Amino acid sequence: MKKEKLIYASAIASVLSIVFVAILTIWADLNAPLKDYLKSLSGHHWVTKSYGTILIYFGAVLLFLILPKKIGEKTLKRSLIWLFFFVFAGTLSVSGFYVLHFLKVL
């Protein structure tokens, strides 16, 4: 059962990381002071977002590994379905934002 718990923890941590980076990417492109702040932390806004994503991912994996939750097959499948959905939604939201930005809609 330890392997299943690691897969579950990694899937949920990935979902949280995807949400973080998608929201921060769009928000920083709409808000110059936020982008400048991110740049001031590491030299480039993408590097700061990457550090944040790494911290969120590993922090969430550790948190979900130590939580006393039994992971069954149904829970594991559901977490992977959520991960697939958020990969698709994150990709679509960031790509859609940049297409609209390029077309000068945003």
N, CA and C of each residue as an Amber inpcrd file, in Angstrom:
protein
   318
   0.8060000  -1.2130000   0.0000000   0.0000000   0.0000000   0.0000000
   0.8420000   1.2670000   0.0000000   2.1250000   1.1430000   0.3040000
   2.9660000   2.3320000   0.3490000   3.1140000   2.9580000  -1.0480000
   3.2130000   2.1070000  -2.0690000   3.3520000   2.6120000  -3.4310000
   2.0980000   3.3830000  -3.8550000   0.9330000   2.8630000  -3.5020000
  -0.3180000   3.5310000  -3.8500000  -0.4200000   4.8970000  -3.1850000
   0.0360000   4.9720000  -1.9420000  -0.0200000   6.2490000  -1.2230000
   0.9160000   7.2670000  -1.8720000   2.0910000   6.8180000  -2.3220000
   3.0230000   7.7140000  -3.0020000   2.4390000   8.2040000  -4.3300000
   1.7980000   7.3230000  -5.0680000   1.1680000   7.7200000  -6.3320000
   0.0660000   8.7380000  -6.0660000  -0.7560000   8.4590000  -5.0640000
  -1.8330000   9.3810000  -4.6850000  -1.2590000  10.7410000  -4.2790000
  -0.2500000  10.7300000  -3.4040000   0.3570000  11.9780000  -2.9320000
   0.9570000  12.7650000  -4.0920000   1.6050000  12.0730000  -4.9990000
   2.2150000  12.7370000  -6.1460000   1.1590000  13.3180000  -7.0840000
   0.0650000  12.5990000  -7.2740000  -1.0070000  13.1010000  -8.1440000
  -1.6330000  14.3620000  -7.5670000  -1.9410000  14.3490000  -6.2730000
  -2.5540000  15.5260000  -5.6450000  -1.5650000  16.6930000  -5.6190000
  -0.2980000  16.4080000  -5.3330000   0.7250000  17.4580000  -5.3350000
   0.8820000  18.0510000  -6.7320000   0.7850000  17.2220000  -7.7440000
   0.8690000  17.7100000  -9.1220000  -0.3050000  18.6170000  -9.4590000
  -1.4950000  18.2390000  -9.0140000  -2.6780000  19.0810000  -9.2360000
  -2.4680000  20.4480000  -8.5920000  -2.0080000  20.4680000  -7.3500000
  -1.7710000  21.7450000  -6.6570000  -0.7100000  22.5710000  -7.3760000
   0.3330000  21.9230000  -7.8700000   1.3940000  22.6240000  -8.5960000
   0.8810000  23.2070000  -9.9050000   0.0530000  22.4510000 -10.6070000
  -0.5230000  22.9270000 -11.8710000  -1.3900000  24.1540000 -11.6330000
  -2.2300000  24.0930000 -10.6170000  -3.0980000  25.2340000 -10.2940000
  -2.2450000  26.4530000  -9.9460000  -1.2210000  26.2580000  -9.1260000
  -0.3300000  27.3510000  -8.7280000   0.3170000  28.0120000  -9.9410000
   0.9450000  27.2150000 -10.7930000   1.6970000  27.7980000 -11.9020000
   0.7660000  28.4040000 -12.9540000  -0.3970000  27.8160000 -13.1830000
  -1.3260000  28.3870000 -14.1680000  -1.8580000  29.7330000 -13.6910000
  -2.2960000  29.7910000 -12.4410000  -2.8270000  31.0490000 -11.9040000
  -1.7400000  32.1140000 -11.8470000  -0.5680000  31.7410000 -11.3530000
   0.5070000  32.7280000 -11.2160000   1.0020000  33.2170000 -12.5770000
   1.0450000  32.3440000 -13.5570000   1.4830000  32.7400000 -14.9020000
   0.5410000  33.7830000 -15.4960000  -0.7410000  33.5120000 -15.4340000
  -1.7240000  34.4520000 -15.9930000  -1.7650000  35.7410000 -15.1860000
  -1.7870000  35.6210000 -13.8770000  -1.8470000  36.7930000 -13.0010000
  -0.6300000  37.6910000 -13.1980000   0.5560000  37.1010000 -13.2800000
   1.7740000  37.9050000 -13.4360000   1.8110000  38.6110000 -14.7860000
   1.2380000  38.0010000 -15.8170000   1.2120000  38.6760000 -17.1140000
   0.1940000  39.8010000 -17.1670000  -0.7950000  39.7530000 -16.2950000
  -1.7850000  40.8300000 -16.2300000  -1.4090000  41.9120000 -15.2220000
  -0.4340000  41.6420000 -14.3760000  -0.0810000  42.5370000 -13.2800000
   1.4380000  42.7410000 -13.2590000   1.8930000  43.8340000 -13.8660000
   3.3320000  44.1030000 -13.9780000   4.0460000  44.1650000 -12.6260000
   3.4660000  44.7820000 -11.5780000   4.1660000  44.7830000 -10.2870000
   4.4000000  43.3700000  -9.7300000   3.4590000  42.4690000  -9.9420000
   3.6560000  41.0880000  -9.4880000   4.7900000  40.4320000 -10.2610000
   4.8210000  40.6350000 -11.5620000   5.8910000  40.0660000 -12.3870000
   7.2450000  40.6300000 -11.9660000   7.2960000  41.9270000 -11.6850000
   8.5390000  42.5460000 -11.2210000   8.9680000  41.9880000  -9.8690000
   7.9970000  41.7610000  -8.9910000   8.3080000  41.1860000  -7.6760000
   8.8770000  39.7740000  -7.8300000   8.2560000  38.9780000  -8.6680000
   8.7640000  37.6210000  -8.9030000  10.1790000  37.6730000  -9.4720000
  10.4040000  38.6150000 -10.3860000  11.7270000  38.7750000 -10.9820000
  12.7550000  39.1920000  -9.9360000  12.3490000  40.0280000  -8.9850000
  13.2840000  40.5190000  -7.9660000  13.7410000  39.4120000  -7.0100000
  12.9680000  38.3530000  -6.8950000  13.3190000  37.2820000  -5.9570000
  14.4300000  36.3740000  -6.4690000  14.4860000  36.1580000  -7.7930000
  15.4750000  35.2030000  -8.3060000  16.1900000  35.6670000  -9.5690000
  15.8160000  36.8120000 -10.0860000  16.4310000  37.2920000 -11.3150000
  15.5310000  37.1380000 -12.5340000  14.5900000  36.1990000 -12.4850000
  13.6390000  36.0230000 -13.5860000  12.3510000  35.4360000 -13.0280000
  11.2230000  35.9380000 -13.5230000   9.9330000  35.5080000 -12.9750000
   9.6800000  34.0160000 -13.1750000  10.1690000  33.4380000 -14.2810000
   9.9720000  32.0020000 -14.4900000  10.7620000  31.1740000 -13.4840000
  11.9410000  31.6380000 -13.1060000  12.7470000  30.9080000 -12.1200000
  12.0370000  30.9060000 -10.7710000  11.4900000  32.0520000 -10.3840000
  10.7570000  32.1360000  -9.1170000   9.5360000  31.2260000  -9.1360000
   8.8030000  31.2140000 -10.2400000   7.6430000  30.3130000 -10.3470000
   8.0840000  28.8560000 -10.2660000   9.2160000  28.5460000 -10.8610000
   9.7270000  27.1750000 -10.8010000  10.0850000  26.7780000  -9.3770000
  10.7480000  27.6710000  -8.6430000  11.0620000  27.3800000  -7.2350000
   9.7790000  27.1690000  -6.4310000   8.7900000  28.0250000  -6.6640000
   7.5130000  27.8860000  -5.9610000   6.8260000  26.5720000  -6.2830000
   6.8740000  26.1820000  -7.5470000   6.2620000  24.9210000  -7.9630000
   6.9510000  23.7330000  -7.3040000   8.2690000  23.7650000  -7.2520000
   9.0250000  22.6840000  -6.5980000   8.6700000  22.6030000  -5.1230000
   8.6200000  23.7560000  -4.4570000   8.2720000  23.7650000  -3.0280000
   6.8590000  23.2350000  -2.7890000   5.9200000  23.6640000  -3.6080000
   4.5370000  23.1970000  -3.4530000   4.4510000  21.6950000  -3.7060000
   5.0900000  21.2230000  -4.7580000   5.0120000  19.8020000  -5.0870000
   5.5820000  18.9350000  -3.9590000   6.8260000  19.2030000  -3.5730000
   7.4450000  18.3490000  -2.5550000   6.8020000  18.5250000  -1.1860000
   6.3770000  19.7540000  -0.8750000   5.6720000  19.9750000   0.3870000
   4.3620000  19.2080000   0.4390000   3.6190000  19.2320000  -0.6600000
   2.3410000  18.5150000  -0.7060000   2.5480000  17.0050000  -0.6960000
   3.5630000  16.5120000  -1.3990000   3.8450000  15.0690000  -1.3640000
   4.1220000  14.6370000   0.0670000   4.9860000  15.3740000   0.7580000
   5.2910000  15.0200000   2.1530000   4.0470000  15.0750000   3.0260000
   3.2500000  16.1140000   2.8550000   2.0340000  16.2550000   3.6540000
   1.0800000  15.0850000   3.4270000   0.8360000  14.7430000   2.1660000
  -0.1100000  13.6690000   1.8790000   0.4530000  12.2930000   2.2200000
   1.7760000  12.1650000   2.2770000   2.3610000  10.8940000   2.7100000
   2.1980000  10.6790000   4.2100000   2.2770000  11.7670000   4.9920000
   2.1890000  11.5940000   6.4470000   0.7560000  11.6100000   6.9640000
  -0.1900000  12.0840000   6.1550000  -1.5880000  12.0600000   6.5950000
  -2.0530000  10.6130000   6.7540000  -2.7660000  10.3330000   7.8320000
  -3.1970000   8.9500000   8.0740000  -4.4390000   8.5850000   7.2580000
  -4.2800000   8.5310000   5.9580000  -5.4090000   8.2030000   5.0760000
  -5.0820000   6.9090000   4.3450000  -6.0160000   5.9900000   4.3710000
  -5.8400000   4.7380000   3.6410000  -6.2410000   4.9900000   2.1900000
  -5.3820000   4.5920000   1.2750000  -5.6210000   4.8260000  -0.1420000
  -6.0510000   3.5180000  -0.8000000  -7.3020000   3.4870000  -1.2020000
  -7.8270000   2.3270000  -1.9110000  -7.7400000   2.5300000  -3.4120000
  -8.1470000   1.5080000  -4.1340000  -8.0800000   1.5670000  -5.5940000
  -8.9690000   2.6790000  -6.1590000 -10.1460000   2.8540000  -5.5760000
 -11.0770000   3.8890000  -6.0520000 -10.4970000   5.2940000  -5.8460000
  -9.9080000   5.5320000  -4.6790000  -9.2940000   6.8360000  -4.3820000
  -8.1190000   7.0990000  -5.3120000  -7.3200000   6.0740000  -5.5550000
  -6.1670000   6.2110000  -6.4360000  -6.6130000   6.5440000  -7.8620000
  -7.6040000   5.8340000  -8.3620000  -8.1190000   6.1140000  -9.7100000
  -8.6720000   7.5290000  -9.8020000  -9.4140000   7.9320000  -8.7770000
 -10.0070000   9.2720000  -8.7730000  -8.9160000  10.3490000  -8.7970000
  -7.8350000  10.1390000  -8.0340000  -6.7580000  11.1400000  -8.0090000
  -6.0860000  11.2500000  -9.3750000  -5.9410000  10.1370000 -10.0760000
  -5.3240000  10.1800000 -11.4030000  -6.2550000  10.8050000 -12.4400000
  -7.5550000  10.5950000 -12.2810000  -8.5220000  11.2660000 -13.1620000
  -8.4710000  12.7740000 -12.9400000  -8.4120000  13.2000000 -11.6710000
  -8.2930000  14.6290000 -11.3650000  -7.0030000  15.2030000 -11.9450000
  -5.9210000  14.4440000 -11.8440000  -4.6500000  14.9090000 -12.4000000
  -4.7760000  15.1050000 -13.9090000  -5.3480000  14.1450000 -14.6050000
  -5.5350000  14.2750000 -16.0490000  -6.3600000  15.5170000 -16.3780000
  -7.4560000  15.7120000 -15.6440000  -8.3130000  16.8720000 -15.8670000
  -7.5360000  18.1760000 -15.6640000  -6.7490000  18.2700000 -14.5890000
  -6.0310000  19.5080000 -14.3130000  -4.8680000  19.7430000 -15.2650000
  -4.2360000  18.6850000 -15.7570000  -3.2130000  18.8640000 -16.7990000
  -3.8680000  19.4970000 -18.0280000  -5.0030000  18.9650000 -18.4220000
  -5.7360000  19.4930000 -19.5770000  -6.2010000  20.9250000 -19.3170000
  -6.8120000  21.1650000 -18.1540000  -7.3370000  22.5000000 -17.8330000
  -6.2160000  23.5290000 -17.7130000  -5.1120000  23.1580000 -17.0850000
  -3.9850000  24.0780000 -16.9450000  -3.3820000  24.4370000 -18.2900000
  -3.2040000  23.4220000 -19.1300000  -2.6670000  23.6600000 -20.4700000
  -3.6010000  24.5470000 -21.2800000  -4.8780000  24.2350000 -21.2300000
  -5.8720000  25.0110000 -21.9710000  -5.9570000  26.4510000 -21.4670000
  -5.9080000  26.6450000 -20.1510000  -6.0400000  28.0030000 -19.6140000
  -4.8290000  28.8680000 -19.9610000  -3.6250000  28.3380000 -19.8100000
  -2.4320000  29.1370000 -20.1220000  -2.3240000  29.3590000 -21.6310000
  -2.5310000  28.3090000 -22.4100000  -2.4750000  28.4570000 -23.8760000
  -3.5600000  29.4060000 -24.3690000  -4.7620000  29.2470000 -23.8440000
  -5.8570000  30.1310000 -24.2290000  -5.5770000  31.5730000 -23.8680000
  -5.0040000  31.7800000 -22.6890000  -4.6570000  33.1360000 -22.2790000
  -3.6810000  33.7630000 -23.2630000  -2.6260000  33.0190000 -23.6370000
  -1.6270000  33.5900000 -24.5340000  -2.1700000  33.7940000 -25.9480000
  -3.0690000  32.9450000 -26.3990000  -3.7030000  33.1650000 -27.7070000
  -4.5280000  34.4490000 -27.6610000  -5.3300000  34.6080000 -26.6170000
  -6.1330000  35.8310000 -26.4770000  -5.2440000  37.0630000 -26.3080000
  -4.1350000  36.8960000 -25.6040000  -3.1840000  37.9970000 -25.4240000
  -2.5640000  38.3750000 -26.7770000  -2.1900000  37.3810000 -27.5680000
  -1.6190000  37.6240000 -28.8870000  -2.6210000  38.3250000 -29.8040000
  -3.8800000  37.9330000 -29.7010000  -4.9260000  38.5430000 -30.5230000
  -5.3940000  39.8890000 -29.9730000  -4.7800000  40.3120000 -28.8880000
  -5.0630000  41.5950000 -28.2380000  -6.4830000  41.6600000 -27.6720000
  -7.0280000  40.5200000 -27.3120000  -8.3270000  40.4740000 -26.6500000
  -8.1430000  40.7770000 -25.1680000  -7.0340000  40.3420000 -24.6130000
  -6.7120000  40.6210000 -23.2010000  -5.5480000  41.5750000 -23.1020000
